[in-house]
Amino acid sequence: MRNWNISRQRYWGTPIPIIKCNKCGIITNKNLPVILPLNLKTKNNNPLKKNINFLKEKCIFCKKKSIKETETLDTFFDSSWYYIYYYIKNGKNIIDFKPIKYYIGGIEHSLLHLLYSRIFCIILKLIGLIKYNFPFKKILFQGLVLNKSFYFFKKNKKIWIEEGKIKGKNVIFNGITKMSKSKKNGISPKKYIKKWGADALRMYIVFVAPIDKNIIWNDLKISGCYRFIKKIWNFFNKFYKIKKIDTFNEKIINLENDIKYCYKNMKFNIIVSKLMTILNEFKKENVFNMVSILRFLRNLYPISPFISSFIWIILGFKKKYGYINKFNV
Ligand SMILES: [Zn+2]
């Protein structure tokens, strides 16, 4: 394992259970849990260092006055094992805990958090608290959304600037980088939600690339997703006119099976195109199978939840089959 500096000079975080005694030195604090005071104000310093109520502690050996450690643990420290805590805090036994099915995170977790989590797992197994060797069964690193970033110099200081505000300024193009607050190249979803709706934006993000690929932000194709949602709405508007039959369309059945496979394997971008093909199939025929219609909305729901659940309710499916997210496809 690589060396891991688990302490930081900040007060927010998990306290380190150590006390410093002038006579006995640095010793373990047996008065657990160590609880941090709330609502501390901080200005580039650690307010615990001046908080007498927090600092004072009796040394467990010489019983003289000693002080608590004021640094706290790195956030990775607790996130390496807290998924187990969620389980046991509800009264369940840690020995029954099974490894996490799917770990989804950014690539920056690949070396640190996953490594630390494994160490916690090995220790918990060594002391007999759990039975498994690996904390996570499957791992998925989601791609990053990248965007152009720009800066200019003011009194020799680098100032980052949004693309929309560079007009008339002598800016330097920094290249295409990860969206970040500091580089001012993030995109607010608000304007897209206002123009196209949250469903279209969400569908676009899913559709634009496989989940594990990085993408360069480009909003050109949102209108395509918006048009698809409009088509769905128009189709279901004329729903009452269409005749229902019991037989299934074989092509649609195959597409539904593909969607099932894609959901299982996190191939969300393919699901959108499969749904588009199914809608075209529906429109070709004047008759359709009710189960396929229900499945279509249910499969659309994770991608565009508003439109699908709205149609589900107004067509009376909620009364008949319950909530859309509970419907078994
Ligand atoms: Zn002491």
Boltz pocket constraint, residues with backbone or C-beta under 6 A from the ligand:
constraints:
  - pocket:
      binder: B
      contacts: [[A, 21], [A, 22], [A, 23], [A, 24], [A, 25], [A, 59], [A, 60], [A, 61], [A, 62], [A, 63], [A, 64], [A, 66]]
      max_distance: 6.0
